[in-house]
Amino acid sequence: MDWIDVKIEALKKRIQEMSLFHGILCYFLIYGGIVLVLTILTVRICDRRLLMWHIGKIKLENWQLFLWGIGSRFSGFFYLVVAVFFMLKQFYKNRLERPFALLEKGVQEIQNQNLQFSLEYESKDEMGKLLKSMDKMRETLVENYEYMWKLVEEQKQLNAAFAHDLRTPLTVLKGYCEFLSRYLPEGAVSQEKMTDILLLMMKQLERLSDFSKTMKEVRNLDEYPIEKEMIELFHFCKTIEGIAEALNMGGNIQLSVKYLSLEIEKEKVLFDENIVLEVLDNLLSNAIRFAKKQVIVSLEIEEKGTQKYMYLYVEDDGKGFSDSELYKAIGPYYSGKQEEEHFGIGLHICNMLCKLHGGTINLANRIEDKGAIVSASFLIS
């Protein structure tokens, strides 16, 4: 009996793997064979009863004769109708019921915007292929949703980056406008100072113009254009000092700029000034937010093997970074517990811009005094 059971199970599995057309044909042959056997047996039994009545061996009532005659003539049709009903019911249960249930489940999950499901069906027939195609469609939807979320996230970062980039030039322009409106009528501004202020304001206006152009062309931070050119560090240092001076106007924080090498201003190096200033703007914004009295900006050039880097150091006398912030603050939308409105996007943007320029961002705490130090490096070779 075990051998027979094994053969029956193997036959069932083979039929299950058939296409729907061959499967229903196989069901028809099996049930048709059963109908044929039952019909032959019934007809022979009925004919024998009628023959025995005809030769007088048995006596039958008229209604009995009618039933035996009906059985002899129409039993095949009866068996066929019953067989078709059970055949279709069995075929639906074995080959269609579960696939249809899985399809309905998949459609409901997609309607509920839940794509974390799978449609597992063992058969390789048309329904199995259909369910496999639907599962691939689900995977494609998951990939599309992830791609869309990535685009939305990149757009958020880009918008935040431009918001940070626009803030400092506007602050600098506002600071110098207030300075000129206060001291120019009194004649307290020299011609040389006036010229320097106008040049710095013109530079900030050019940065705003560049930002507006970049916003139209760039879709994410990875596409941010890097346009390096040879720049004299003397003029760049003057720009840094002008930004620090403008941000320091009317504030309680003392902003100072120092150079770790006295010869640094005489150098002429290759870098994207807008990128470096954008990083500096973000670092200064964070430093001013957390500083108590003082923010210091430092600049130095360092050679590492065949490559040359420019380093910007921004340090403050605030509370410094906690252990978790030293590892997580560069991540997107990270915020400290006491800075609920600060989402950490500034440091994340700085990190991405530095990477585009071949450098990195590093966070540390001051050794001698309390406070934080952020260093940004840029490849200038």
C-alpha positions in Angstrom: 0.0 0.0 0.0 2.9 2.4 0.7 4.1 1.8 -2.9 0.6 2.7 -4.2 0.4 5.8 -2.0 3.8 7.0 -3.3 2.7 6.4 -6.9 -0.6 8.3 -6.3 1.2 11.2 -4.6 3.7 11.3 -7.5 0.8 11.4 -10.0 -0.9 14.2 -8.1 2.3 16.2 -8.1 2.8 15.6 -11.8 -0.8 16.7 -12.6 -0.3 19.8 -10.3 2.7 20.8 -12.4 0.9 20.5 -15.7 -0.5 23.6 -17.5 -4.2 24.4 -16.9 -5.2 23.0 -20.3 -3.4 19.7 -19.8 -4.5 19.6 -16.2 -8.2 19.8 -17.0 -7.7 17.4 -19.9 -6.2 14.9 -17.4 -9.0 15.4 -15.0 -11.5 14.9 -17.8 -9.8 11.6 -18.8 -9.8 10.3 -15.2 -13.4 11.3 -14.5 -14.5 10.2 -18.0 -13.0 6.8 -17.4 -14.9 6.5 -14.2 -18.1 7.5 -15.9 -17.5 4.9 -18.7 -17.0 2.1 -16.2 -20.0 3.1 -14.1 -22.2 3.4 -17.2 -21.2 0.0 -18.6 -21.8 -1.7 -15.3 -25.2 0.1 -14.8 -26.3 -0.7 -18.4 -25.4 -4.4 -18.1 -27.2 -4.7 -14.7 -30.3 -3.0 -16.1 -30.3 -5.0 -19.3 -29.9 -8.3 -17.3 -32.9 -7.4 -15.1 -35.0 -6.6 -18.2 -33.9 -9.8 -19.9 -34.8 -11.9 -16.8 -38.3 -10.2 -16.8 -38.7 -10.9 -20.5 -38.0 -14.6 -20.2 -40.2 -14.8 -17.1 -37.6 -15.6 -14.5 -38.6 -12.5 -12.4 -41.7 -10.4 -12.1 -41.5 -6.6 -12.2 -44.1 -3.9 -11.7 -44.6 -1.3 -14.4 -42.7 1.4 -12.4 -39.8 -1.0 -11.9 -39.7 -1.7 -15.6 -39.7 2.1 -16.2 -36.8 2.6 -13.7 -34.6 -0.2 -15.2 -35.3 1.2 -18.6 -34.4 4.7 -17.6 -31.2 3.3 -16.0 -30.2 1.4 -19.1 -30.8 4.4 -21.5 -29.8 7.5 -19.5 -27.4 6.4 -16.7 -24.5 7.6 -18.9 -25.8 11.1 -19.0 -26.5 11.1 -15.3 -23.0 9.9 -14.5 -21.5 12.4 -16.9 -23.3 15.4 -15.3 -22.3 14.3 -11.8 -18.7 13.7 -12.9 -18.5 17.1 -14.6 -19.7 18.8 -11.4 -17.2 17.0 -9.1 -14.4 17.3 -11.7 -14.8 21.1 -11.9 -15.1 21.4 -8.1 -12.0 19.3 -7.6 -10.1 21.1 -10.3 -11.0 24.5 -8.8 -10.0 23.4 -5.3 -6.7 21.9 -6.4 -5.6 24.3 -9.1 -7.4 27.6 -8.8 -8.6 28.2 -5.2 -5.2 28.9 -3.6 -3.8 31.0 -6.5 -7.0 33.1 -6.5 -6.8 33.6 -2.7 -3.1 34.7 -3.1 -4.0 37.1 -5.9 -6.8 38.6 -3.8 -4.4 38.9 -0.8 -1.8 40.6 -3.0 -4.3 43.1 -4.4 -5.6 43.9 -0.9 -2.1 44.4 0.5 -1.2 46.8 -2.4 -4.5 48.7 -1.9 -3.5 49.0 1.8 -0.1 50.4 0.6 1.7 47.4 2.3 4.4 45.9 0.0 6.1 43.8 2.7 4.5 40.5 1.6 5.3 37.6 -0.7 3.3 35.3 -3.0 4.7 31.8 -2.7 3.2 29.2 -4.9 4.9 26.0 -5.8 3.3 25.1 -9.1 4.9 26.2 -12.4 1.6 26.4 -14.3 0.0 29.6 -15.7 -1.3 30.6 -12.2 2.2 30.1 -10.8 3.7 32.3 -13.5 1.0 34.9 -12.9 1.7 34.9 -9.1 5.4 35.1 -9.9 4.9 38.1 -12.2 2.7 39.8 -9.5 5.5 39.2 -6.9 8.0 40.8 -9.4 5.6 43.7 -9.8 5.6 44.1 -6.0 9.4 44.1 -5.9 9.4 46.7 -8.7 6.9 48.8 -6.7 9.1 48.6 -3.6 12.1 49.7 -5.7 10.1 52.6 -7.2 8.9 53.7 -3.8 12.4 53.5 -2.4 13.7 55.5 -5.3 10.9 58.1 -4.9 11.7 58.4 -1.1 15.3 58.8 -2.0 14.5 61.6 -4.4 12.3 63.3 -1.8 15.0 62.9 0.8 17.6 64.3 -1.6 15.3 67.2 -2.5 14.9 67.9 1.2 18.6 68.0 1.7 19.1 70.1 -1.4 16.4 72.6 -0.2 18.0 72.7 3.3 21.5 73.2 1.7 20.3 76.2 -0.3 18.4 77.6 2.7 21.7 77.5 4.6 23.7 78.9 1.7 21.3 81.8 1.3 21.2 82.7 5.0 24.8 83.8 5.5 25.1 86.1 2.4 21.9 87.7 3.3 23.1 88.1 6.9 26.4 89.6 5.7 24.5 92.1 3.4 22.1 93.0 6.2 25.0 93.6 8.6 26.9 95.8 6.3 23.8 97.7 5.3 23.1 98.4 8.9 26.7 99.4 9.5 26.7 101.9 6.5 23.3 103.3 7.4 24.6 104.0 11.0 28.1 105.3 10.4 28.1 106.6 6.8 25.9 109.7 7.6 28.3 110.6 10.4 31.3 110.4 8.1 32.9 107.7 10.3 33.6 105.4 7.4 36.9 105.9 5.5 37.1 105.6 1.7 39.2 102.5 2.0 36.8 100.8 4.4 33.9 101.8 2.1 35.6 100.2 -0.9 36.3 97.0 1.0 32.7 96.8 2.2 31.3 97.4 -1.3 33.6 94.6 -2.7 32.5 92.2 0.0 28.9 93.0 -0.6 29.4 92.6 -4.4 31.0 89.2 -3.7 28.0 88.1 -1.6 25.6 89.2 -4.4 27.5 87.1 -6.9 27.2 84.2 -4.5 23.4 84.7 -4.4 23.3 84.8 -8.2 25.3 81.6 -8.4 23.0 79.9 -5.9 19.9 80.8 -7.9 21.5 79.4 -11.1 22.6 76.2 -9.3 19.1 75.7 -7.9 17.7 75.5 -11.4 20.3 73.0 -12.6 21.0 70.7 -9.7 18.6 67.9 -8.6 20.6 66.6 -5.6 23.8 67.3 -3.7 25.7 64.7 -5.6 25.3 66.8 -8.8 26.5 70.0 -7.1 29.0 71.5 -9.6 32.7 71.8 -8.5 34.4 74.6 -10.4 38.0 75.0 -9.2 40.1 78.0 -10.1 43.4 79.4 -8.9 42.7 81.9 -6.1 45.1 84.0 -4.0 44.6 83.1 -0.4 45.2 86.8 0.5 41.9 87.8 -1.1 40.1 84.6 0.2 41.3 85.4 3.8 39.9 88.9 3.4 36.6 87.4 2.4 36.6 85.2 5.5 37.4 88.2 7.7 34.6 90.3 6.0 32.0 87.5 6.6 33.2 87.1 10.3 33.0 90.9 10.8 29.5 91.1 9.3 28.2 88.2 11.3 29.7 89.7 14.4 27.9 93.1 14.1 25.5 93.6 16.9 26.1 90.2 18.4 27.4 89.0 21.8 29.8 86.5 20.2 33.4 87.5 19.4 34.4 86.2 16.0 38.1 86.1 15.2 40.1 84.8 12.2 43.7 83.5 12.6 46.1 81.8 10.3 48.3 79.0 11.6 51.1 80.0 9.1 52.1 83.6 8.5 53.1 82.8 4.9 49.7 81.3 4.0 48.3 84.5 2.6 51.0 84.6 -0.1 50.0 81.3 -1.6 47.8 80.8 -4.7 45.9 77.5 -4.7 43.3 75.6 -6.8 39.8 75.3 -5.2 36.1 76.1 -5.5 35.7 79.2 -3.5 31.9 78.9 -3.4 32.0 75.4 -2.0 34.5 76.4 0.7 32.5 79.4 1.7 29.3 77.4 1.9 31.0 75.0 4.3 32.4 77.9 6.3 28.9 79.5 6.5 27.4 76.3 7.9 30.1 75.8 10.4 30.0 79.4 11.6 26.2 79.1 11.9 26.4 76.1 14.1 29.4 77.6 16.1 27.5 80.8 16.8 24.5 78.9 17.9 26.4 77.0 20.6 29.1 79.5 21.5 29.0 81.4 24.8 31.5 84.2 24.0 33.9 83.3 21.3 34.2 81.7 17.9 37.6 81.2 16.2 38.2 80.5 12.5 41.6 79.1 11.5 43.1 78.3 8.1 46.1 76.2 7.1 47.6 74.3 4.1 49.0 70.8 4.6 50.7 68.4 2.2 50.1 64.7 2.5 52.3 62.8 0.1 51.6 64.0 -3.4 48.4 65.7 -2.4 47.8 69.1 -0.9 44.9 70.0 1.3 43.4 73.2 2.8 42.0 73.0 6.3 39.3 75.2 7.9 39.0 75.0 11.6 36.0 76.5 13.4 36.0 76.3 17.2 33.7 77.7 19.9 33.6 77.8 23.7 30.3 76.1 24.0 29.4 72.8 25.7 31.2 70.8 23.1 30.1 67.5 21.5 28.8 64.6 23.5 30.1 61.1 22.8 27.1 60.2 20.7 27.3 63.5 18.8 30.9 62.9 17.8 29.7 59.8 15.9 26.2 60.8 14.7 26.1 64.6 14.3 27.3 64.4 10.7 24.3 62.2 9.8 21.3 63.8 8.1 18.6 65.4 10.4 20.5 64.5 13.6 19.7 66.8 16.5 20.9 67.1 20.0 18.4 66.6 22.9 18.5 70.3 23.8 18.3 71.5 20.2 14.9 70.3 19.0 14.7 72.8 16.2 18.2 72.0 14.9 18.2 69.0 12.6 21.9 68.7 12.0 21.5 69.1 8.3 24.3 71.8 8.2 27.0 69.3 9.2 25.6 66.7 6.9 25.7 69.2 4.0 29.3 70.2 4.9 30.4 66.6 4.9 28.9 66.0 1.4 30.4 69.2 0.0 33.8 68.3 1.4 33.6 64.9 -0.1 32.8 66.4 -3.5 35.9 68.5 -3.1 38.0 65.5 -2.1 38.0 66.2 1.6 36.3 65.3 4.8 34.7 66.7 8.0 36.0 65.8 11.5 34.5 66.6 14.9 36.4 67.0 18.2 36.3 68.7 21.5 38.8 71.3 22.6 41.5 69.9 24.9 42.4 72.9 27.1 39.1 74.7 27.3 35.5 73.6 27.0 34.1 73.8 23.5 33.9 72.1 20.1 36.2 72.1 17.1 35.1 71.2 13.5 37.7 70.8 10.8 36.9 70.8 7.1 39.5 69.7 4.5 39.5 70.4 0.8 41.8 68.8 -1.9 43.6 71.7 -3.6 46.3 69.9 -5.6 
